[in-house]
Amino acid sequence: MRAVASESAQVPWVRRRLGRFLEELALDRVELSLWLCRDAQIRRLNRAHRGMDRATDVLSFPAAPSPVGGFRTLGDLVVSVQTARRRAREERRPLREELERYLAHGLLHLLGHDHQGRAQARRMARAEQGLLGGRGMVQ
């Protein structure tokens, strides 16, 4: 896990929460990478990989299916803690609740969920709600 110095205070909690999500999904012997960053870094990635020149909350980069050493590699998650702080403040919710939403959303993308069509969005919204016990990012 990589974190910008100012975001590193969230690392232990994020590891525990991701671990719980993986347990809830009955996923063991998997690996993924996570980068907790600021808006400038996620904006560069968003521009380079999606052609969108703006910061975003979470990016997911699924790995090609190939078990390595008995582990299934899920891919890479990039989360802007700066965006999470701003949105948490705007929506009057705790930072960790906002981060939890990003982690669940990104993890589900790594597992193949999407929200482009209505049916896909409904499935992903149910999956997010199952992980979070409440409303996720997909409506």
N, CA, C and O atoms as a MOPAC input file, in Angstrom:
PM7 MOZYME 1SCF
protein

 N      0.85400 1    -1.16900 1     0.00000 1
 C      0.00000 1     0.00000 1     0.00000 1
 C      0.89600 1     1.22600 1     0.00000 1
 O      1.85900 1     1.31300 1     0.76100 1
 N      0.56400 1     2.15900 1    -0.85700 1
 C      1.32600 1     3.39600 1    -0.96300 1
 C      0.42900 1     4.54100 1    -0.51700 1
 O     -0.75500 1     4.57600 1    -0.85100 1
 N      0.98900 1     5.46800 1     0.23000 1
 C      0.20400 1     6.61600 1     0.67700 1
 C      1.06700 1     7.85600 1     0.67100 1
 O      2.24800 1     7.81200 1     1.01600 1
 N      0.46500 1     8.96000 1     0.27700 1
 C      1.12500 1    10.25000 1     0.40200 1
 C      1.26000 1    10.52800 1     1.89400 1
 O      0.37800 1    10.16600 1     2.67200 1
 N      2.35900 1    11.17100 1     2.30200 1
 C      2.63900 1    11.37500 1     3.72800 1
 C      1.44300 1    11.91800 1     4.50300 1
 O      1.14000 1    11.41700 1     5.58700 1
 N      0.76200 1    12.92000 1     3.97900 1
 C     -0.34900 1    13.51100 1     4.71500 1
 C     -1.56400 1    12.59400 1     4.79000 1
 O     -2.46200 1    12.82600 1     5.59900 1
 N     -1.60400 1    11.56900 1     3.96900 1
 C     -2.73500 1    10.64200 1     3.95000 1
 C     -2.43600 1     9.35900 1     4.71800 1
 O     -3.32400 1     8.52500 1     4.89600 1
 N     -1.20200 1     9.19400 1     5.17300 1
 C     -0.78700 1     7.92500 1     5.77200 1
 C     -1.47800 1     7.60300 1     7.08400 1
 O     -1.46600 1     6.44600 1     7.50500 1
 N     -2.07900 1     8.57800 1     7.74500 1
 C     -2.78300 1     8.31400 1     9.00200 1
 C     -3.95800 1     7.35900 1     8.78900 1
 O     -4.38800 1     6.69100 1     9.73000 1
 N     -4.47500 1     7.28800 1     7.57700 1
 C     -5.62800 1     6.43100 1     7.28600 1
 C     -5.23500 1     4.99000 1     6.95000 1
 O     -6.10100 1     4.11600 1     6.90600 1
 N     -3.95400 1     4.72800 1     6.71500 1
 C     -3.51300 1     3.42300 1     6.21800 1
 C     -3.93600 1     2.25200 1     7.10700 1
 O     -4.50900 1     1.29800 1     6.58100 1
 N     -3.69000 1     2.26200 1     8.41700 1
 C     -4.08400 1     1.08900 1     9.21800 1
 C     -5.58700 1     0.80900 1     9.14300 1
 O     -5.99900 1    -0.34300 1     9.00700 1
 N     -6.38800 1     1.84200 1     9.23200 1
 C     -7.83800 1     1.65400 1     9.16300 1
 C     -8.24700 1     1.12500 1     7.79300 1
 O     -9.07400 1     0.21700 1     7.70300 1
 N     -7.68200 1     1.67600 1     6.73700 1
 C     -8.01700 1     1.25100 1     5.37600 1
 C     -7.67200 1    -0.22400 1     5.18900 1
 O     -8.46400 1    -0.97100 1     4.61400 1
 N     -6.51900 1    -0.65000 1     5.65800 1
 C     -6.13800 1    -2.07400 1     5.55100 1
 C     -7.15600 1    -2.96700 1     6.24100 1
 O     -7.57600 1    -3.98500 1     5.69100 1
 N     -7.54800 1    -2.58000 1     7.44400 1
 C     -8.53200 1    -3.39300 1     8.18000 1
 C     -9.86500 1    -3.43800 1     7.42800 1
 O    -10.48200 1    -4.49600 1     7.30500 1
 N    -10.29300 1    -2.29700 1     6.93700 1
 C    -11.59600 1    -2.24000 1     6.27000 1
 C    -11.58900 1    -3.04500 1     4.98000 1
 O    -12.53900 1    -3.77700 1     4.70000 1
 N    -10.53700 1    -2.91700 1     4.19900 1
 C    -10.44000 1    -3.71400 1     2.97300 1
 C    -10.40200 1    -5.20200 1     3.31200 1
 O    -11.02300 1    -6.01500 1     2.62700 1
 N     -9.68200 1    -5.55100 1     4.35700 1
 C     -9.64100 1    -6.94500 1     4.80300 1
 C    -11.02300 1    -7.46600 1     5.15000 1
 O    -11.37100 1    -8.59500 1     4.80300 1
 N    -11.81600 1    -6.64600 1     5.83400 1
 C    -13.19300 1    -7.05900 1     6.16600 1
 C    -14.05200 1    -7.21000 1     4.92100 1
 O    -14.85200 1    -8.14100 1     4.82800 1
 N    -13.89400 1    -6.30000 1     3.96200 1
 C    -14.64500 1    -6.42300 1     2.71500 1
 C    -14.29500 1    -7.74200 1     2.01400 1
 O    -15.18100 1    -8.44800 1     1.53300 1
 N    -13.01000 1    -8.06500 1     1.96000 1
 C    -12.58300 1    -9.30300 1     1.30900 1
 C    -13.16800 1   -10.51800 1     2.02300 1
 O    -13.59600 1   -11.47700 1     1.38100 1
 N    -13.18300 1   -10.47200 1     3.36000 1
 C    -13.79400 1   -11.56600 1     4.12500 1
 C    -15.28400 1   -11.68000 1     3.81600 1
 O    -15.79000 1   -12.77900 1     3.59000 1
 N    -15.98300 1   -10.55400 1     3.80400 1
 C    -17.42300 1   -10.55200 1     3.53100 1
 C    -17.73000 1   -11.10500 1     2.14400 1
 O    -18.78300 1   -11.70600 1     1.93000 1
 N    -16.81700 1   -10.90100 1     1.21100 1
 C    -16.99000 1   -11.40600 1    -0.14900 1
 C    -16.42900 1   -12.81800 1    -0.31100 1
 O    -16.42600 1   -13.36800 1    -1.41200 1
 N    -15.95500 1   -13.40000 1     0.79100 1
 C    -15.36100 1   -14.74000 1     0.79500 1
 C    -14.19700 1   -14.83600 1    -0.18900 1
 O    -14.04000 1   -15.83400 1    -0.89100 1
 N    -13.39300 1   -13.78900 1    -0.22600 1
 C    -12.21700 1   -13.77400 1    -1.09400 1
 C    -10.97700 1   -13.95600 1    -0.23200 1
 O    -10.64100 1   -13.10500 1     0.59200 1
 N    -10.31400 1   -15.06500 1    -0.43600 1
 C     -9.04100 1   -15.24600 1     0.24800 1
 C     -7.98400 1   -15.56300 1    -0.81300 1
 O     -8.30500 1   -15.90400 1    -1.95100 1
 N     -6.75800 1   -15.44700 1    -0.42300 1
 C     -5.62800 1   -15.64900 1    -1.33500 1
 C     -5.73200 1   -14.72200 1    -2.55300 1
 O     -5.52100 1   -15.12500 1    -3.69700 1
 N     -6.06700 1   -13.47100 1    -2.25400 1
 C     -6.10100 1   -12.44200 1    -3.29500 1
 C     -5.15000 1   -11.32500 1    -2.87800 1
 O     -4.82600 1   -11.16000 1    -1.70200 1
 N     -4.72400 1   -10.58400 1    -3.85700 1
 C     -3.91700 1    -9.40600 1    -3.55700 1
 C     -4.37400 1    -8.26700 1    -4.44300 1
 O     -4.88200 1    -8.46200 1    -5.54700 1
 N     -4.17200 1    -7.07000 1    -3.91500 1
 C     -4.44800 1    -5.86600 1    -4.67800 1
 C     -3.53500 1    -4.78800 1    -4.15000 1
 O     -3.03300 1    -4.87300 1    -3.02900 1
 N     -3.32600 1    -3.78600 1    -4.95300 1
 C     -2.54000 1    -2.65500 1    -4.47700 1
 C     -3.47800 1    -1.47800 1    -4.28300 1
 O     -4.49800 1    -1.35000 1    -4.96100 1
 N     -3.10900 1    -0.62800 1    -3.34900 1
 C     -3.91200 1     0.54500 1    -3.04400 1
 C     -2.99300 1     1.73200 1    -2.87100 1
 O     -1.98100 1     1.65300 1    -2.17400 1
 N     -3.35100 1     2.83300 1    -3.50900 1
 C     -2.60200 1     4.07100 1    -3.35300 1
 C     -3.56500 1     5.11900 1    -2.83000 1
 O     -4.54200 1     5.46700 1    -3.49400 1
 N     -3.28400 1     5.62200 1    -1.63400 1
 C     -4.02700 1     6.74600 1    -1.06700 1
 C     -3.28000 1     8.00300 1    -1.48400 1
 O     -2.12400 1     8.19900 1    -1.10900 1
 N     -3.93500 1     8.84300 1    -2.25300 1
 C     -3.22900 1     9.98200 1    -2.83500 1
 C     -4.03100 1    11.26400 1    -2.67400 1
 O     -5.04800 1    11.30300 1    -1.98300 1
 N     -3.55300 1    12.29700 1    -3.32300 1
 C     -4.21000 1    13.60200 1    -3.33600 1
 C     -4.78800 1    13.83400 1    -4.73400 1
 O     -4.53200 1    13.06000 1    -5.65600 1
 N     -5.56500 1    14.90000 1    -4.87900 1
 C     -6.23900 1    15.18100 1    -6.14400 1
 C     -5.28600 1    15.31600 1    -7.33100 1
 O     -5.60600 1    14.85600 1    -8.42700 1
 N     -4.14200 1    15.92800 1    -7.14000 1
 C     -3.20900 1    16.12700 1    -8.26300 1
 C     -2.75700 1    14.79500 1    -8.86200 1
 O     -2.66100 1    14.65800 1   -10.08100 1
 N     -2.48200 1    13.81900 1    -8.00300 1
 C     -2.02400 1    12.52300 1    -8.51000 1
 C     -3.15000 1    11.76900 1    -9.22900 1
 O     -2.93900 1    11.21100 1   -10.30600 1
 N     -4.33900 1    11.75500 1    -8.63100 1
 C     -5.43800 1    11.01700 1    -9.26200 1
 C     -5.89000 1    11.71900 1   -10.53800 1
 O     -6.36900 1    11.06800 1   -11.46700 1
 N     -5.74100 1    13.02600 1   -10.59000 1
 C     -6.07900 1    13.75800 1   -11.81400 1
 C     -5.16100 1    13.34400 1   -12.96100 1
 O     -5.62000 1    13.14200 1   -14.08500 1
 N     -3.85800 1    13.21600 1   -12.67500 1
 C     -2.91700 1    12.78200 1   -13.71900 1
 C     -3.28400 1    11.39300 1   -14.24100 1
 O     -3.25500 1    11.15100 1   -15.44800 1
 N     -3.62800 1    10.48300 1   -13.32900 1
 C     -4.01500 1     9.13000 1   -13.74400 1
 C     -5.32600 1     9.14700 1   -14.53200 1
 O     -5.45900 1     8.45300 1   -15.54000 1
 N     -6.26900 1     9.92400 1   -14.07800 1
 C     -7.55500 1    10.01800 1   -14.75700 1
 C     -7.37800 1    10.55500 1   -16.18000 1
 O     -8.02800 1    10.08600 1   -17.11400 1
 N     -6.49800 1    11.53600 1   -16.33300 1
 C     -6.20900 1    12.10800 1   -17.64900 1
 C     -5.50400 1    11.07500 1   -18.54100 1
 O     -5.86000 1    10.90400 1   -19.70700 1
 N     -4.51300 1    10.40000 1   -17.98300 1
 C     -3.72400 1     9.44600 1   -18.76800 1
 C     -4.51500 1     8.20500 1   -19.17400 1
 O     -4.34400 1     7.70000 1   -20.28400 1
 N     -5.37400 1     7.71100 1   -18.29500 1
 C     -6.04000 1     6.43300 1   -18.54700 1
 C     -7.48500 1     6.54800 1   -18.99900 1
 O     -8.02100 1     5.61800 1   -19.60200 1
 N     -8.12300 1     7.67900 1   -18.71600 1
 C     -9.53100 1     7.81700 1   -19.08400 1
 C     -9.79400 1     9.05000 1   -19.93900 1
 O    -10.92300 1     9.27900 1   -20.37300 1
 N     -8.74200 1     9.85300 1   -20.18400 1
 C     -8.90800 1    11.04700 1   -20.99800 1
 C     -9.71800 1    12.13800 1   -20.33800 1
 O    -10.22800 1    13.03200 1   -21.01300 1
 N     -9.84300 1    12.07200 1   -19.00000 1
 C    -10.61600 1    13.07500 1   -18.25900 1
 C     -9.65500 1    13.90100 1   -17.41200 1
 O     -9.04500 1    13.39500 1   -16.47100 1
 N     -9.53100 1    15.16200 1   -17.75500 1
 C     -8.57000 1    16.03600 1   -17.07900 1
 C     -9.19200 1    16.67500 1   -15.84100 1
 O     -9.38800 1    17.88900 1   -15.77700 1
 N     -9.49400 1    15.82900 1   -14.86400 1
 C    -10.03500 1    16.31200 1   -13.59200 1
 C     -9.77900 1    15.26000 1   -12.52700 1
 O     -9.58900 1    14.07900 1   -12.81900 1
 N     -9.77900 1    15.71800 1   -11.30300 1
 C     -9.63700 1    14.78900 1   -10.18200 1
 C    -10.91500 1    13.96500 1   -10.07000 1
 O    -11.98500 1    14.39400 1   -10.50200 1
 N    -10.79200 1    12.80400 1    -9.49700 1
 C    -11.94000 1    11.94900 1    -9.24800 1
 C    -11.76000 1    11.31700 1    -7.87300 1
 O    -10.73100 1    11.52500 1    -7.23200 1
 N    -12.72600 1    10.56200 1    -7.41900 1
 C    -12.66400 1     9.99300 1    -6.08100 1
 C    -11.86600 1     8.69300 1    -6.03000 1
 O    -10.99000 1     8.53500 1    -5.18000 1
 N    -12.16600 1     7.76300 1    -6.93600 1
 C    -11.49700 1     6.45900 1    -6.92300 1
 C    -11.32700 1     5.96800 1    -8.35300 1
 O    -12.20900 1     6.14500 1    -9.19400 1
 N    -10.19400 1     5.35700 1    -8.61100 1
 C     -9.93400 1     4.70800 1    -9.89500 1
 C     -9.60700 1     3.24800 1    -9.62300 1
 O     -8.93600 1     2.91800 1    -8.64600 1
 N    -10.08600 1     2.39200 1   -10.49500 1
 C     -9.82100 1     0.95900 1   -10.38400 1
 C     -9.17000 1     0.47700 1   -11.66800 1
 O     -9.60700 1     0.81200 1   -12.76900 1
 N     -8.13000 1    -0.30500 1   -11.51100 1
 C     -7.42300 1    -0.88000 1   -12.64400 1
 C     -7.37000 1    -2.39400 1   -12.45000 1
 O     -6.44000 1    -2.90600 1   -11.82600 1
 N     -8.36700 1    -3.11700 1   -12.98200 1
 C     -8.38500 1    -4.57100 1   -12.79400 1
 C     -7.17400 1    -5.23100 1   -13.44800 1
 O     -6.69800 1    -4.80200 1   -14.49900 1
 N     -6.70300 1    -6.26400 1   -12.80700 1
 C     -5.57400 1    -7.03100 1   -13.33300 1
 C     -6.08700 1    -8.07200 1   -14.31200 1
 O     -7.23000 1    -8.52300 1   -14.22200 1
 N     -5.23100 1    -8.44500 1   -15.24200 1
 C     -5.55900 1    -9.55800 1   -16.13300 1
 C     -5.60400 1   -10.82900 1   -15.28500 1
 O     -4.78100 1   -10.99700 1   -14.38500 1
 N     -6.54400 1   -11.71700 1   -15.55800 1
 C     -6.65200 1   -12.92500 1   -14.73500 1
 C     -5.42400 1   -13.82600 1   -14.89900 1
 O     -5.19800 1   -14.40300 1   -15.96200 1
 N     -4.65000 1   -13.93100 1   -13.84200 1
 C     -3.50700 1   -14.84800 1   -13.82700 1
 C     -3.03900 1   -15.01600 1   -12.39000 1
 O     -2.40200 1   -14.12800 1   -11.82300 1
 N     -3.36700 1   -16.17900 1   -11.80200 1
 C     -2.93300 1   -16.41100 1   -10.42000 1
 C     -1.40200 1   -16.45700 1   -10.33700 1
 O     -0.73800 1   -17.10400 1   -11.14600 1
 N     -0.87600 1   -15.76600 1    -9.35300 1
 C      0.57000 1   -15.72900 1    -9.14200 1
 C      0.86000 1   -16.37300 1    -7.79600 1
 O      0.38900 1   -15.89000 1    -6.76700 1
 N      1.61200 1   -17.43400 1    -7.78800 1
 C      1.97000 1   -18.07900 1    -6.52900 1
 C      0.76400 1   -18.49800 1    -5.71000 1
 O      0.81400 1   -18.47200 1    -4.48100 1
 N     -0.32600 1   -18.88700 1    -6.37500 1
 C     -1.51800 1   -19.30000 1    -5.65500 1
 C     -2.42200 1   -18.15000 1    -5.25000 1
 O     -3.49900 1   -18.37800 1    -4.70000 1
 N     -2.00700 1   -16.92800 1    -5.51000 1
 C     -2.82900 1   -15.76000 1    -5.19900 1
 C     -3.47600 1   -15.24700 1    -6.47200 1
 O     -2.89100 1   -15.30700 1    -7.55300 1
 N     -4.68100 1   -14.74500 1    -6.33100 1
 C     -5.37200 1   -14.09600 1    -7.44000 1
 C     -5.12500 1   -12.60100 1    -7.29800 1
 O     -5.45600 1   -12.01500 1    -6.26700 1
 N     -4.55500 1   -11.98600 1    -8.30600 1
 C     -4.31200 1   -10.55100 1    -8.28500 1
 C     -5.55000 1    -9.83600 1    -8.81100 1
 O     -5.96900 1   -10.04700 1    -9.94900 1
 N     -6.12900 1    -8.98600 1    -7.96300 1
 C     -7.34800 1    -8.26800 1    -8.34800 1
 C     -7.03700 1    -7.03100 1    -9.18200 1
 O     -7.75400 1    -6.72900 1   -10.13600 1
 N     -5.97400 1    -6.31800 1    -8.82800 1
 C     -5.61500 1    -5.11000 1    -9.55300 1
 C     -5.21400 1    -3.99400 1    -8.62100 1
 O     -4.76000 1    -4.23200 1    -7.50200 1
 N     -5.38700 1    -2.77400 1    -9.09000 1
 C     -4.94500 1    -1.58500 1    -8.36600 1
 C     -6.11300 1    -0.64900 1    -8.10100 1
 O     -6.95600 1    -0.41900 1    -8.96800 1
 N     -6.14600 1    -0.11200 1    -6.88200 1
 C     -7.11200 1     0.91900 1    -6.50300 1
 C     -6.34000 1     2.19100 1    -6.18400 1
 O     -5.29000 1     2.14700 1    -5.54300 1
 N     -6.86000 1     3.30500 1    -6.62900 1
 C     -6.28900 1     4.61100 1    -6.30700 1
 C     -7.41800 1     5.44000 1    -5.71700 1
 O     -8.46400 1     5.61100 1    -6.34300 1
 N     -7.20500 1     5.95000 1    -4.51700 1
 C     -8.23600 1     6.70900 1    -3.79900 1
 C     -7.68300 1     8.08700 1    -3.44700 1
 O     -6.59900 1     8.20100 1    -2.87500 1
 N     -8.42900 1     9.12100 1    -3.79000 1
 C     -8.04100 1    10.47200 1    -3.40000 1
 C     -8.62200 1    10.78200 1    -2.01600 1
 O     -9.82800 1    10.97900 1    -1.86500 1
 N     -7.75700 1    10.82000 1    -1.02700 1
 C     -8.19200 1    11.15500 1     0.32500 1
 C     -8.59000 1    12.62800 1     0.38000 1
 O     -9.45300 1    13.01000 1     1.17100 1
 N     -7.97600 1    13.43800 1    -0.44000 1
 C     -8.32600 1    14.85800 1    -0.49100 1
 C     -9.78300 1    15.02700 1    -0.95600 1
 O    -10.53300 1    15.80700 1    -0.36900 1
 N    -10.17600 1    14.30700 1    -1.99400 1
 C    -11.56700 1    14.35300 1    -2.45000 1
 C    -12.49500 1    13.81100 1    -1.37200 1
 O    -13.56200 1    14.37500 1    -1.12800 1
 N    -12.09500 1    12.72700 1    -0.73000 1
 C    -12.92000 1    12.13900 1     0.33300 1
 C    -13.14500 1    13.14600 1     1.45700 1
 O    -14.26300 1    13.27300 1     1.95700 1
 N    -12.10200 1    13.85900 1     1.85700 1
 C    -12.24300 1    14.87300 1     2.91300 1
 C    -13.23100 1    15.96400 1     2.51600 1
 O    -14.09800 1    16.35900 1     3.29600 1
 N    -13.07700 1    16.43200 1     1.30100 1
 C    -13.93700 1    17.51400 1     0.82000 1
 C    -15.40000 1    17.04700 1     0.76600 1
 O    -16.29100 1    17.74600 1     1.25000 1
 N    -15.64200 1    15.89500 1     0.19100 1
 C    -17.02700 1    15.41400 1     0.07100 1
 C    -17.61900 1    15.06100 1     1.42600 1
 O    -18.80100 1    15.30000 1     1.67100 1
 N    -16.81300 1    14.50000 1     2.29900 1
 C    -17.30500 1    14.17500 1     3.64800 1
 C    -17.75000 1    15.45900 1     4.34500 1
 O    -18.80100 1    15.49100 1     4.98500 1
 N    -16.95900 1    16.49900 1     4.22100 1
 C    -17.31000 1    17.78500 1     4.83600 1
 C    -18.59400 1    18.33900 1     4.20800 1
 O    -19.48900 1    18.79400 1     4.91900 1
 N    -18.67900 1    18.29700 1     2.87400 1
 C    -19.86300 1    18.80900 1     2.17300 1
 C    -21.12500 1    18.04100 1     2.56800 1
 O    -22.19200 1    18.63500 1     2.72600 1
 N    -21.00300 1    16.73900 1     2.72500 1
 C    -22.17400 1    15.89500 1     3.01000 1
 C    -22.35900 1    15.63300 1     4.50000 1
 O    -23.25100 1    14.89300 1     4.91300 1
 N    -21.49600 1    16.25700 1     5.29400 1
 C    -21.57100 1    16.13600 1     6.76100 1
 C    -21.56400 1    14.68700 1     7.22700 1
 O    -22.42600 1    14.24200 1     7.98500 1
 N    -20.55200 1    13.96900 1     6.74200 1
 C    -20.35900 1    12.59400 1     7.20200 1
 C    -18.89100 1    12.41600 1     7.55600 1
 O    -18.05000 1    13.18400 1     7.08700 1
 N    -18.56700 1    11.42900 1     8.36500 1
 C    -17.17400 1    11.21600 1     8.75200 1
 C    -16.30700 1    10.83000 1     7.54800 1
 O    -16.78200 1    10.18400 1     6.61400 1
 N    -15.04500 1    11.22800 1     7.58200 1
 C    -14.09800 1    10.90400 1     6.51500 1
 C    -14.05800 1     9.40300 1     6.27200 1
 O    -14.07700 1     8.96400 1     5.12100 1
 N    -14.00400 1     8.61900 1     7.32200 1
 C    -13.89300 1     7.17000 1     7.13300 1
 C    -15.12000 1     6.57900 1     6.45400 1
 O    -15.00100 1     5.59400 1     5.72600 1
 N    -16.26800 1     7.14500 1     6.67300 1
 C    -17.46800 1     6.66900 1     5.97800 1
 C    -17.34600 1     6.92900 1     4.47800 1
 O    -17.72000 1     6.08800 1     3.66100 1
 N    -16.82600 1     8.09000 1     4.13000 1
 C    -16.62700 1     8.41700 1     2.71900 1
 C    -15.56800 1     7.50300 1     2.10900 1
 O    -15.75700 1     6.97900 1     1.01100 1
 N    -14.46700 1     7.31200 1     2.80800 1
 C    -13.42100 1     6.41400 1     2.31700 1
 C    -13.95600 1     4.99500 1     2.14200 1
 O    -13.62500 1     4.31400 1     1.17000 1
 N    -14.76900 1     4.56300 1     3.07000 1
 C    -15.35600 1     3.23000 1     3.00200 1
 C    -16.17700 1     3.07100 1     1.72000 1
 O    -16.12100 1     2.02700 1     1.07100 1
 N    -16.92700 1     4.09100 1     1.36400 1
 C    -17.70800 1     4.05600 1     0.11800 1
 C    -16.79200 1     3.91300 1    -1.09400 1
 O    -17.09200 1     3.14400 1    -2.00700 1
 N    -15.67800 1     4.64800 1    -1.11200 1
 C    -14.73500 1     4.57800 1    -2.23100 1
 C    -14.08700 1     3.20100 1    -2.30600 1
 O    -13.91900 1     2.64700 1    -3.39200 1
 N    -13.72300 1     2.64900 1    -1.14800 1
 C    -13.08300 1     1.33600 1    -1.12600 1
 C    -14.03500 1     0.25800 1    -1.65400 1
 O    -13.64200 1    -0.57300 1    -2.47200 1
 N    -15.27300 1     0.27500 1    -1.19000 1
 C    -16.25800 1    -0.71200 1    -1.64900 1
 C    -16.49100 1    -0.56300 1    -3.15500 1
 O    -16.49500 1    -1.55300 1    -3.88600 1
 N    -16.68100 1     0.65200 1    -3.60400 1
 C    -16.93700 1     0.91900 1    -5.01400 1
 C    -15.77000 1     0.43300 1    -5.88200 1
 O    -15.96900 1    -0.28200 1    -6.86400 1
 N    -14.56200 1     0.83100 1    -5.50800 1
 C    -13.38100 1     0.44300 1    -6.28100 1
 C    -13.16400 1    -1.05700 1    -6.27900 1
 O    -12.85000 1    -1.63500 1    -7.31900 1
 N    -13.32600 1    -1.69700 1    -5.12800 1
 C    -13.15200 1    -3.14200 1    -5.03100 1
 C    -14.16000 1    -3.86500 1    -5.92500 1
 O    -13.80500 1    -4.82400 1    -6.60900 1
 N    -15.39600 1    -3.41400 1    -5.92000 1
 C    -16.40200 1    -4.04800 1    -6.78000 1
 C    -16.06100 1    -3.88500 1    -8.25500 1
 O    -16.30900 1    -4.79400 1    -9.04700 1
 N    -15.49600 1    -2.74300 1    -8.63500 1
 C    -15.03300 1    -2.58600 1   -10.02000 1
 C    -13.93500 1    -3.60700 1   -10.32700 1
 O    -13.92400 1    -4.19700 1   -11.40800 1
 N    -13.01800 1    -3.81600 1    -9.38800 1
 C    -11.95700 1    -4.80400 1    -9.61300 1
 C    -12.52700 1    -6.20600 1    -9.80300 1
 O    -11.92500 1    -7.04300 1   -10.47600 1
 N    -13.68300 1    -6.45500 1    -9.21200 1
 C    -14.31700 1    -7.77000 1    -9.30600 1
 C    -15.25600 1    -7.88700 1   -10.51000 1
 O    -15.93600 1    -8.90000 1   -10.67800 1
 N    -15.28900 1    -6.84500 1   -11.34400 1
 C    -16.05700 1    -6.92300 1   -12.57800 1
 C    -17.38900 1    -6.20200 1   -12.57800 1
 O    -18.08400 1    -6.21200 1   -13.59400 1
 N    -17.76600 1    -5.58100 1   -11.48300 1
 C    -19.01900 1    -4.81700 1   -11.45100 1
 C    -18.85000 1    -3.52700 1   -12.23600 1
 O    -17.74700 1    -2.99400 1   -12.35800 1
 N    -19.96300 1    -3.03500 1   -12.76600 1
 C    -19.95300 1    -1.75400 1   -13.45800 1
 C    -21.32400 1    -1.10900 1   -13.28000 1
 O    -22.24900 1    -1.74100 1   -12.77000 1
 N    -21.45200 1     0.12900 1   -13.69400 1
 C    -22.71500 1     0.84700 1   -13.53200 1
 C    -23.05000 1     1.65900 1   -14.77500 1
 O    -23.66100 1     2.72400 1   -14.69300 1
 N    -22.63900 1     1.13700 1   -15.92800 1
 C    -22.91000 1     1.85500 1   -17.17700 1
 C    -24.37100 1     1.74900 1   -17.59800 1
 O    -24.96600 1     2.74500 1   -18.01000 1
 N    -24.94500 1     0.58700 1   -17.50400 1
 C    -26.35100 1     0.40200 1   -17.86200 1
 C    -27.20400 1     0.30600 1   -16.60900 1
 O    -26.68900 1     0.14900 1   -15.50200 1
 N    -28.52800 1     0.40400 1   -16.79900 1
 C    -29.45400 1     0.36600 1   -15.66100 1
 C    -29.35200 1    -0.92300 1   -14.86200 1
 O    -29.28700 1    -0.88900 1   -13.63300 1
 N    -29.33700 1    -2.05600 1   -15.54600 1
 C    -29.28200 1    -3.34800 1   -14.85600 1
 C    -27.95600 1    -3.50600 1   -14.11800 1
 O    -27.92500 1    -3.97900 1   -12.98100 1
 N    -26.85400 1    -3.10500 1   -14.77000 1
 C    -25.54100 1    -3.17500 1   -14.11600 1
 C    -25.51400 1    -2.27800 1   -12.88500 1
 O    -24.99300 1    -2.66600 1   -11.83900 1
 N    -26.07000 1    -1.09300 1   -13.00900 1
 C    -26.08300 1    -0.14400 1   -11.88800 1
 C    -26.88300 1    -0.70800 1   -10.71600 1
 O    -26.47500 1    -0.56600 1    -9.56300 1
 N    -28.00400 1    -1.33800 1   -10.99900 1
 C    -28.80100 1    -1.93400 1    -9.90900 1
 C    -28.01800 1    -3.03200 1    -9.19500 1
 O    -28.01100 1    -3.10100 1    -7.96600 1
 N    -27.35600 1    -3.89600 1    -9.97800 1
 C    -26.55800 1    -4.97000 1    -9.36600 1
 C    -25.42300 1    -4.39700 1    -8.52000 1
 O    -25.16500 1    -4.86200 1    -7.41000 1
 N    -24.75100 1    -3.38100 1    -9.06100 1
 C    -23.63400 1    -2.80700 1    -8.31700 1
 C    -24.12300 1    -2.08100 1    -7.08000 1
 O    -23.49000 1    -2.16300 1    -6.02700 1
 N    -25.23200 1    -1.37700 1    -7.18400 1
 C    -25.79000 1    -0.68100 1    -6.01500 1
 C    -26.13400 1    -1.68000 1    -4.91300 1
 O    -25.87200 1    -1.42200 1    -3.73800 1
 N    -26.72300 1    -2.82900 1    -5.28800 1
 C    -27.03300 1    -3.86800 1    -4.28700 1
 C    -25.76300 1    -4.42000 1    -3.65800 1
 O    -25.71800 1    -4.65600 1    -2.45000 1
 N    -24.72800 1    -4.62800 1    -4.47300 1
 C    -23.45900 1    -5.14800 1    -3.95000 1
 C    -22.81700 1    -4.13800 1    -2.99700 1
 O    -22.30200 1    -4.51800 1    -1.94500 1
 N    -22.84600 1    -2.86400 1    -3.36000 1
 C    -22.31300 1    -1.83200 1    -2.46300 1
 C    -23.09200 1    -1.81100 1    -1.15600 1
 O    -22.50200 1    -1.76200 1    -0.07700 1
 N    -24.39800 1    -1.84800 1    -1.25300 1
 C    -25.23100 1    -1.81900 1    -0.05600 1
 C    -24.93800 1    -3.03000 1     0.82500 1
 O    -24.91900 1    -2.91800 1     2.05100 1
 N    -24.71000 1    -4.18200 1     0.20700 1
 C    -24.37600 1    -5.37400 1     0.96900 1
 C    -23.07700 1    -5.22200 1     1.74800 1
 O    -22.98000 1    -5.66600 1     2.89200 1
 N    -22.09200 1    -4.60300 1     1.13600 1
 C    -20.80700 1    -4.39000 1     1.82100 1
 C    -20.89400 1    -3.30300 1     2.88100 1
 O    -20.31700 1    -3.42300 1     3.96200 1
 N    -21.61800 1    -2.24800 1     2.56000 1
 C    -21.63400 1    -1.06900 1     3.43600 1
 C    -22.74900 1    -1.09800 1     4.47300 1
 O    -22.67700 1    -0.40200 1     5.48600 1
 N    -23.76200 1    -1.88900 1     4.22700 1
 C    -24.90800 1    -1.89300 1     5.13000 1
 C    -25.74700 1    -0.63100 1     4.96200 1
 O    -26.56400 1    -0.30400 1     5.82400 1
 N    -25.55100 1     0.05900 1     3.88000 1
 C    -26.26900 1     1.29600 1     3.60000 1
 C    -25.95500 1     1.75100 1     2.19900 1
 O    -25.35500 1     1.01600 1     1.41500 1
 N    -26.35700 1     2.95700 1     1.88600 1
 C    -26.21300 1     3.48900 1     0.52900 1
 C    -24.75500 1     3.62500 1     0.11200 1
 O    -23.91700 1     4.12500 1     0.86300 1
 N    -24.47600 1     3.17100 1    -1.09800 1
 C    -23.14300 1     3.29200 1    -1.66300 1
 C    -23.05300 1     4.47500 1    -2.61400 1
 O    -23.80600 1     5.44100 1    -2.48600 1
 N    -22.15000 1     4.40000 1    -3.54800 1
 C    -21.95000 1     5.49100 1    -4.50000 1
 C    -22.89000 1     5.40000 1    -5.69400 1
 O    -23.24600 1     6.41800 1    -6.28700 1
 N    -23.29500 1     4.17500 1    -6.05000 1
 C    -24.16600 1     3.98200 1    -7.20700 1
 C    -25.61300 1     4.06600 1    -6.73400 1
 O    -26.00100 1     3.41600 1    -5.76300 1
 N    -26.38400 1     4.85700 1    -7.41800 1
 C    -27.81100 1     5.03600 1    -7.06500 1
 C    -28.67600 1     4.10800 1    -7.86800 1
 O    -29.89700 1     4.11200 1    -7.71200 1

